[in-house]
Amino acid sequence: MRYWLVLGALLAWAARQRMNADGMSYLDMARQGEFINGYWSPLYAALLAIPAAFAREPEWEFPLAHAVNFALFAGCLFAARRLIRLAPSAPWLAPFAYGVAGWAILQFVTIAEVTPDMLVSLFVLLAGAAVLRLRAPDAEARHGAMLGAILGLGYWAKTAMFPASVLLLVVLFVFPPTPMRRRRGIAIAALAFLAVSAPLVALVSRHVGRLTIGESGRLNYAWYVNGMQAQSGWLRADEHGVPANPPRVLHESPLVFEYGEGQGTYPLWYDPARWYRGTASPFDPKRLAAAVASNARFAAKMFFLDMGGLVAAAMALFWFGRGARAPYPRDLLWMVLWPAAVLAMYSCVHLEYRFLGGFLALFWMGLFALLAGRTEAKLEAGLVLAAGLSFTLPFALRSVEEVSLGLAPDRSHLEIARMLRTDRIATVGRPFRAFHAHLAGARVVAEIPDAEAFWAAPDREAILRKLHAAGARVLVVDPPPRGSDVVGWEPVDGAYLLRLGP
């Protein structure tokens, strides 16, 4: 475990100045102390708010966010240790389980990404340990309640954990971890889960204006299944519905729109539920089938390329152990079935590596525990050792490269932030990487999505006047096309700034 802790700390240090669009929204929530949002969940933002309160200088905000991620990763390892101690024992199971847990989380979730998926992985592993505790002969009602509370807190970390928790409870009811009487513990877990989840359902529903567990599932379905243009201003009625709160169009060609009094650094991504209110998500079997097929190809690549060594070792263990008379331990099936069900759930909408880190750790622990003890001990140990080396060695080499890059991190967002000297900016191009604006305490009040059209526009002066009238005081653009007229623009570390007036 110490190896993974040291490696996690090094990777967190290497990523100390990195940020992503989702992370910027969570940091905005943490800074403003407004944790109820129609799209983002509150618990991760609340955790980020704790160290953020001590960040006296902007340059410390991103490193402290990565420190939170490292602390959560350490929590994942301790949760894995608890799970391992409660699992059926094999000589190689503990080191293998530590390795697969540390690798799956660092490889697929990553410490560099400021998202709640590390926190979700922690709750997944804690839930796994809680289920294994229910296997004990002395398990009591409080252990079922603990499982439900962990799942409820998982929902506070990420909306997708609500349906994922329901899937676990269903799997446990069909395949109880102990004899039939333990289904009483599952019922208690379900009640505790609902009790912990209900307050957040009420708060989010009040914020959105209708009963909902959160809008992320509905919006991602519209974006990734129904083909709605994602992460852009929804301006006019179309096949996806009628926007209830569209950005205001300032200029038609090139398109320029502004966000009025929206909140956060980038209002569109601070509260997507607000800007996409009115979205319809009709069921279209053909589009759903296309999305499932695309996600299935992604999953196949993940298993057979990214985790090919584990797949090969598991198949070999199954093949050599197929003559064993002992049945597979039915009370461990949930460790394989729950992650598989969650993978299927995500595959119906949108699938990314980071969604699955904790689930993959649990899956491989459970699968190898199911296959353990069914063939000759030396052969079994050799296959498991080969599987471990198949993922630890390549990951170690990539980590060395990642840490070496961290010796000279990209600090351009800090340099641009120091030059803004305003709290209201406009951008040319998508502002999902407007991390400089967040560090400067500024807000994107308007954007020009098409950079090429802006530089080719004959009426740029009129556009600039409209931006100024909308409240923007500085226009930020990535390097313009070669030969563009940049008289009056200030070059700053890879970007150009144009001051629009007081």
N, C-alpha and C positions, 0 to 999 in steps of 0.2 A: 504493500500500500504506500510505503514511503516513496518508492520510485514514482508512482503516479502523482503523489502530492508535489514532489519537486518538479516534475515535468509540467504539471498544471500551473505552478507558480511561475515558471519560466515563460510559458506561453502567455499567461496573463500579463507579465511584464512586457513581452515583445509586442503585445497588442494594445499597450497602454494608451496610445493616441488614436486608435482606430474607432470608428463609429459607423452606424448604419441607420437607415431611415426609421425603422421601428424603434430603435434605441433612442433616437432623438425625441420621438413622441413620448416614450416612457419618462425620459428625463424632463421633458416639459411638464408632464403630470406631477412628477416629484417636486420640481421647482415651485409650481403653483399651488401644490397641496390640494389639487382637485383630482381625486382618485376614481370617481365614478364616470365612466365613459361608455358610450354605446358600442364601441368596437374593441378597445383595449381593456384588459382586466386590471384590477386595482392592486393586487398583493405585491407584484414585482415592483411597481412604481413606488409603493410604500416602503419597500426595502431599499430602493435606490435613494429615497428621500433622507434616510438616516445619515449616510456619509456625506450626501450633498449639502447637508446643513453645515458641515465643517469645511466645505470647499471655499476658502477665502479668495482664491484666484481662479479664473476660468480654466487655466491649464490643468488644474487638478480634477476637474469634473469627470472627464473621460477615464483617467486612471482609476478613480475611486469606483466608477461603475464596473470596471473590470475586476477590481478587488472584491466587489460583491459577487460577481460571477465565480471567482476563485473560491470564496467562502462557501457558495452553494455547491461547487464541485467537491470540495472537501466533505460537505454534508452528504453528498451522494456516495462517496467512498465509505463513510461510516455507516450509512444505511445499508450498503452492500455487505459490509461486515456483519451487521445484525442479521441480514437475510441469510448469509452463508452459515452462521452459527445455528440457525433454526432449520436449515435444509438437511436432507439425508446426506450422510458423509461418504466421501470416497477420498482416497489418498491425494488425488490430484485436483479435487473439486475446488478447494479454497483458493490456491494460487491461480487456477484457471478463471474462477469467478471474479477475483480481483482484477485480473488482466482484462477480461472481456468487458467488465463494467467501466474501468478507467478508459479503455480504448474506445468503446462505443460512444461514450459521452463526449470525450475530447474530439473524436473523429467526426461525429455527425452533428452534435450540438455546437461544439466549439466554445471556448472561453472568449474568443474574439468577438462573437456576435452578441450584442446587448439585446437579448430577447428573453422572455420568460421561460424558454424551453429548458434551461438548466434547472430552474425551480420546479418545473413539471417533472423532470427526470428524478429529482429528489423525492417528490411525492409518489411517483410510480414505485420507486424502490422501497420507500417506507410502507406503501400499501402492500407490496409483496411480502415484506417482513411481517406485517400485521396478519395477512392471510395465513402464513406459515405458523404464526403463534396460535391461530385457531385450531391447528392440527393437534396441539398438545392435549393430553387427557384432562389436564386441569384448567382448560380454557373456560373463561367465564363471560358473562354478558358484557362486561366492560371491555373485553378484547374486541368484540363485535362493534361496540360503540366507537372504539379507537379507530378501527378500520373505516367506519363511516365518516368520522371527523377528518381523517386524512384525505379521503376522497373529496369531501366538501371543500377543504382548503385547496385541493388541487383545482377545483372549479374557480376559486377566488384568484388562482394564478393564471388560468387560461380557460376561456369559454369551452374549448373543445373537450376539456376534462369532464364536463357534465355528461355528454353522451358516452364518453369513454368509461366513466364510472358506472353508468347504467349497464354497459356491456359487461364489465367485470362482475357486477352483482348477478346478472343473468347467468353468466358462465358458472359462477360459484353455486348458484341454486341448482343448476343442472348437474354439475360435477362438484359436489360439496367436498371441502378439504378433509373432512372426517366423516364418521357415520352420520346417518340421516338426522340424528338429533341436532347436529351442528347447523342445520338449516335455520334453526332458531337464531343462531348468531348472525347469519346472513341477513335475516329479517331485521334484527336490531341494527346492523350496519346500514341497511337501507334507510331506516328511520333517522339515524344519526346523520347520514348524508343529506337527507332532505332538510333536517333542522339547521345544519350549518349552511346549506346552499340557499335556503329560502330568503334570508335577508338581502343577499346580493341580487337575487331574482327581482325582489321588490324594488330595490334601488335602481337597477338598470332599467326596469320597466317604466319606472317613474321618469327617468331621464329621457328615454326614447319616446314615451307617450303611448305605449301599448305593451301588452304582456310579451315578454321575451326573456330568454336567458342571455342574450347578447346578439349583436347584429353581424358578428364576424362570419358565421356560417352562411347566413343568407347572402351577404355581399360577395363572399368568395364563390358561392354557387353561381351568382349572376356573372362574376368576372371570368371564372375559369371553366364553367360548364355552358352557360348561355351566351358567352361571347361578348359580354359588355366590356367596353374599353376600361381597363383597370387603371387606377391611380392617375386619373386625369379629371379635369373639370367636366361634370355632367351638366350640359348647358340647356338642352332642349328636349322636348318630348320625343320619344322614339319607341321602338318595339319593347324596350325594357321598362317603360312606364313614363310618368310625368314627374320631373324633378320638383320637389316641394321647396327646395332651398338652393337654387343654382347660384354659382358665382355670377357677378354682374359683368357683362361684356363691355369693355371700353372701346375696342376697335375690332373690326371684322377681318381685315386682311392687311397684315398678318393678325391672327387672333390674339387679342390681349384681354385678360379678364382679371378682376380683383375680388378680394374676399371680405371686404367691408370690415366688420368688427370681429372677425374670426379669432379664435384663440390659438396659442401655441406658435412655435417657430414657423411651421408650415401648416396653416389651418386645415387644408384639405386632408392631410395625413394625421393631424392631431385628433380629429373626430370625424372619420369617414362616414359614420352613421348619419351625421347631420347633413353632409353635402350630398349624400346618396339617398336621402330620404325620399320615398316614393318609388324606389326600385321594386319592380315585380320580378318574381323568380318562378315563372311557369315551368312545369315539368315537360321536358322534351326528350323522349326516349332515345332519339338518334344522337342528340348532343350529349346526353348522359353516357351512352355507350362509347362515344368517341373519347370522352374524358376518362372513363374507366380504362379503355384500351391504352391511352397515353400513359396513365399512371401505372398500369400493369407493366408496360415496357420499362418505365423508370424503376419499378420495384425489382424486375428481373435483372436489370443491370446492377442494382445495388447488391442483390444477393449473390449473383454469379461472378461479378467482377470485383466489387469492393469487399465482398465477404466470401470469395470462392474457397479459400482454405478452410473456413469453418464449415461450409456446405459439404466439401469433400470429406472432411473428417467425420462429420455426422453421418453421411451416407455410408462410409466405411464401417463405423461402429454399428450401424443398423444391419449391414450386410453380415458382418462376422458374428453378430449377436442374435441373428434371426432364429437359431436353433435352441436358444435358451427356453427352458420350460416356464420360468417365473414370468408372470404377467407384468406388463408395464404398470408402474405405480399410478393408479387412477387419480389419487389425490394430488398429483403434481401436474395433471393435464392443463389446469388453468394457467400455468406459467407459459405455456405455448399458445393456448387458445386465445387468451386475452390480447397479447400483442398482435396475433394474427387478425383478430376481429377489429382492432384499432387500425391496423394497416388497411383492411378492407373499407373501414369507415372513411379514412382520408382519401382512399383511391376513388371514392365516388365524387370527390370534389377537387382536391388539390393536394399534392404530396411533395414534401421537401425532406431532405435528410434530417434537418434539425428537429422535426416533429417527433422523431422516432428513437432518439438516443437511449433514454431510459427503458423504453419498451423493448428495444433490441437487446440491451443488456439482460433484461429479464428473460427474454425468449431464449437466448443462447444458454443462459444458466439452466433454465428449465429443461431444454431439449437434451443437453448433455447429462443432466441429472437423471432424466428418463432412460437414457441409453447406457448409463453407468452399470458396471457389474454384470454384464451379459456376455462378456468374452474374456479371453485370457488377459491377466492383469498387465503384463509387459506390453502386449500389443495395444491395449487400451491406453496405457500411459504414453506410448510412443505416438499414437495418433493425436492425442490431446496436445502433446508437446509440439508436434508439427503444426497443429492448428494455431496454437498460441504464437509460434514464431512467424506464421504467415501474416499476422496482423501487427505484432509488436515491432518487428524489425523495420518494415517499410514506414510505419508511423514514426519510429524514432528518427529515421533519416529525414523525413519531411519536417519533423520538429526542430532538428538542428538547423535546417535552412530557415524555418520560420523565426527562430530565436536570433539567428545572425542578421536577418532583415530588421529585427527590432532594435539593433544597435544604432540605427539611424532612422527613426520613425518619421513619417510624413507629418510635418508641423505646419503645412500651408494654411489649414483652417485657423490656426492661432494667429498667423501673420495677417490674414485677411480680416479676422475679427478685430484686431487692434486698429486697422485702418478704416473700419466702417464709420465709427463715430456718429451713429444714428440708431434709432430703434424701429425704423420702418424702411424696408428695402423692397425692390422689385428684382426679378431675375429674368434672364434670357436663357431658355432651356429649362428642363425640369428641375425643381429645387429640392429634390429628395436628398441631395448631398449638401444642403445649405447649413453644414455644421458650424461654419463661421458665424452665421446669423444667431444660432443658439448660444454660442459662447459669448457673443456680444450683447445678448439680451434683446436682439432685434426680432422682428416678425416680417415674414414675406406677405406683403399686402397685395401684390399683383405679380402676374407672370406672363411671359411671352413664350409659349411652349416650343414654337418652331424657330430655332436660331437662324437657320439659313434664310427663311422668309424675312426675318427682322433685318438682317444685313443687306438684303436685296430690296427692301421697301423704299420707294421714292419719298415717302412722307414720314421719315423717321422723326423729324422735329415735332410733328403733330403728335406722334405717339409719345414722345418724351414729355410733352406738355400734359397729356392725359394722365400719364403715370404720376406726374407731380401733383396734379389736381386730385388724384386718388389718395394722396398722402405719402407716396414713396419719396424718399430723399436721396437714395443712392440706388443706381442700377448696377447689378453684378452680372458678369458674363464670363464664361470660359473663353480661352483664347479664340478670337474671331478668325474667320477664313483669311487666308493670305491675301493681302492687297486691300483689306477693308480700311475704311477711314476711321482711325482711332484717335484723331486729334481731340484733345481734351480729356481722354481716358487715362486713368492711372493704372499702370501695370503693377500687380502685387502677387508675386509668388504663384504664377500660373493662371491668374485671373485678371480681369480688367474691371475697374470701377469707374462709373461716371456719376458725378455729383449733380443732382437735378435742381438744387437750390434749397434755400431754407424753408 
